[in-house]
Amino acid sequence: MNVLSENELKEALQMMKDGDLTYYEKNKEAILTSMVQHIGSPDGELRDRLIYTMFFRFIIEQKDIDFDKMSELLETSLHALLFHRIEETQSDAVFTRAFTTLLMALILHRDVEEDFLTEDQFRKAAEGLIRYLQLERDTRGYVNGKGWAHSIAHAADAVDALIANPKLDPASFPQLFDVIIIQIMRNDVLAHNEDERLINPLLRLLERGMDSEVIHRHVEQLPHLLEKRKQHLGEEKYWYVVHNVKTFLKSLYVRFNEEHRHDVLQQSILATLKKL
């Protein structure tokens, strides 16, 4: 099977996006294989506006990709894409990793609707996403000339889809809460609305039944945790962490306040913010 070049794929996907599916219907397998091959293209238009947009259309809107193919895409994501050059922090490899988490989010969301993943496939997806967030070091949001990387925000979307899935064992809630909170304690500035995206899986945990006391206890401990971090970080990096924590807490407070719920948590957040 021939894999299309980036230019060939771009042309084909643009036609499809405009409503001409003639080429796709005759070359479906080649198109999907090429979309996976170029999922991390440094060309932001191809990567984001065409490949991701068409995956969304095929998986969520039109449900055109069958269960076996989605299972195959998930397997490829976990074994060939998600950890692609994970040790690198300033390379184009981040686009592959970050947009793979978005593809996984689409598949996990579709599974909520149609329940096609096995328990083992779902477990491996959960383990992979948790490990990915523990290992990812490239937290760039928007990259000039290349578009969005947004690795943390995209992974948060995938974790949100994971938590929304009934297959997720509530015993996993504490681990997922921890991996979400670890993101706001990073010593790189998160300046592209990552806080808003990380709040979504946190609220999803509450919807699924996680005790709000877990959040309450952690919020109260944040000033102490920041003091401990200060001992191991330089002044600049320490203030990056403070920025991330305060931004997250403010956004969380606003969300709770807008939705008129968790009054105790709102007061806890305000009290903690005054100490930071």
N, C-alpha and C positions, 0 to 999 in steps of 0.2 A: 504494500500500500504506500503510495507516495504521500509524503507530508508536504503541505503547501508552504511556500516561503511566506515571510511576514507580509510582503506586499500582496501576494496572491490571496492570502487569508483575509487581509484587510478589505480587499476589493469584494471578495465573496460575502463577507459578513455585512458589509455596507449594503449590498444588494438585498440580502436577507432582511436586514433591519428595515429597509424601505419597502418590504413586502414581497419581493421576488424570491420565491423559494424553489425555483426550478433547479438550480445548481445543487442546492442542499438535498433535495429529494433524490437526486441521482448519485450524490457523493456524500451521503450522511456520515458514514464511518470515517472517511478521510477528513471531513470538516471537524468532527469531534476530536479526532486524534490530533489534528493540527492546532485546535484550540487549547488542548492540554499542553502540547509541545511549546506553544508560545504564550502560556498563561502569565509568565513573568517578563514579557517583552518590555524593554525600557521605553517603548513607544506608548505613551499614556493613552492616546486615543484608541489604539488597538487593544491594549490590555484592559482598560477600564470601560470605555464607552462601547466597545464592540464585543470582546470576548466575554467579559463578565455580564454585560447586558444580555447577550444572547444565551448564555448559560441560564440566567434568571428566567428568560422567556421560555426556554425549552424545558426547564425543570419545574418551575413554579407555575407560570401562567398557562402554558400550552400542555404541560405534562407529556411532552413528546419523547422524552428519554425513558426507556423502559427500566424495570427494576434491576435486571441483570447488568445493564450498562451503568446504572448509578452505583451499584455495588462495586463494579470494576473501577469506576472513577474514584470512589472512596479508597479502595485498595491502592491505587496509583498515587493518590494524594498522600497517604500515610507512608508509603515506602519509597517514593521517588521525588516528592516535591516539598513536603512540609518541612523537612530538615535540610533542604538543599543549601550547602555551604553555610550552615547555621553559625559557625564561628566567626563569620565576617560581619563587620559593623558599618562599613561605608561603601558597600558594593551594590551592584544592581541585583544581586541574588535575593535581596530582601523582597523584591517585587514578586518573585516566584513564591516565596514562603507566605507573604501577606495575602496574595490573591488566591492561594490554595486554601487558606482558612475560610475565605468567602465562598469558595466552591463547596467546601465541607458544610458550611452553614446552610447552603441551599439544599444539599442532600439530606441533612438532618431535619430540616424543616419539612421537606417532602415526606420523610419517614413518619413524622407526627401525624400527617394526614392519611398515609396509606400503609404504614407498618410493614415495610418490606425488608428491613435490615434484621439480621439475626441478632440474638443477644450478644454473641461473640463479636460480630462486626461492630455493634454499637459500643461495646466495652473497649475495643481497640481504638475506636475513634475518640472516646473520652480520655483514655490514657495518653493518646497521641497529642491531643490538644493541651492537656495539662503539662505534659513534658515540654511541648513547644514553648508555652508561656514561661516555663522555668528557664529555658535555654536562650530565648531570643534576646539579642543585645542591640539590635538596630531598631531604634525607636523613632526614627525620622517620620514626620508626618507628610508634608508636601515637599517634594524634591524638585527644585527648579529645573525646568526643561524636560522633566520626565513624568511629572504628575504625582499622584498619591502613592505613597508606600503604606503609611498608616497601619503598621503591623499590629499595634496594641488594640486599636479600635476595631480592626477587622477580626482579630482573634476574640475580642469581647462579643462580637456578633455571633461567632460560632459557638462560644460558651453559652450564650443566651439560648441558642437553638438546642443545645445539648440539654440544658436544664429544663427546657419546655417539654422535652420528650418523656413520656411516661415510663420508658425503659430505664431511665436513670434511677438508681437505687438511692433513697434518701440518706443512706449511710455515706454517700459521696459528698453530701452537702458541705461538711466542714472543710474537706480538701479543696473544693471549688471556691468556697468563701476565702480560704487562705490564698489561693492563687490569684484571685481578683485583688485582694488587698495588697499583695506583694507588688502589684503593678504601680500602685500609687506611692509606694515607698522607693521607687527607682530614683537614682541620683542623676537622671537625665531629665531635662524639662519636657513635660508633656503639654504641648501648647496648641494642639489641634483638636480640641473637644474630646480627647480620650476620656476625660472624666465623665462626660455625658454617656458615652457608650459603655463604660464600665459599670455605671449605675444600673443599666438594664438587666444584666444577669444577676446583680445583687437583689434587685426587686423581684426578679423571677424566683430566686431562692425563697424569699418571704412568701410569695404566692404559693409555692410548692409546700410550704409548711415549716420552713426553718424558723426556729425561735428567734424573735427580734432581740432577745437578750444577748444573743451572740454578737450582734452589731453593737448593742449598747455597751457591752464590756470592752469591746475593742476600741470604740470611740473614746471611752474614758482613759484607756491606756496609751493613746497616741502621744500625748506630751512626754510621757516617760520613754516611749519607744524612740521618739525623735532625739531626746537627750542622749540615749545610748548610741544612736547613729552618729551623733555629732562627734563622739569620741573617736570614731574611725574614719571620718570624712574630712576633707579640707573645707574651708569656710564656704567656697563657692558651691561645691557639690551639696553641702548640707542645706544651703538655702534653696537649691533646686528641689530637694525633697520636701522642704517646708512648703514651697509653692505648690507642688503636686498635691500634698495632703490638704492644704487649705482650699484649693480649687475644688477638689473632690467633695470635701465636707460642705462647702457652700452650695454646690450643685445638688448634693443629696438633700440638704435642708430645703432648698427651693422645691424639689420634686415632692417631698413629703408634704410640704405646706400647700402646694397647689392641689394635691390629691386629698387634703384634709384627713390625713391618717398618721399614725405613729407619733402622737403628741409627745410622749416621753422621750422618744428618740430625737425629736426636734430640739427639745430642751437640752438634751445631752450634747448634741452637736454644737449648739450655741455656746454652752459652757466651755466646751473644749476649744472652740475657735477663740474665745477670749483669752485662753492660756497660751496660744501660739503666737 
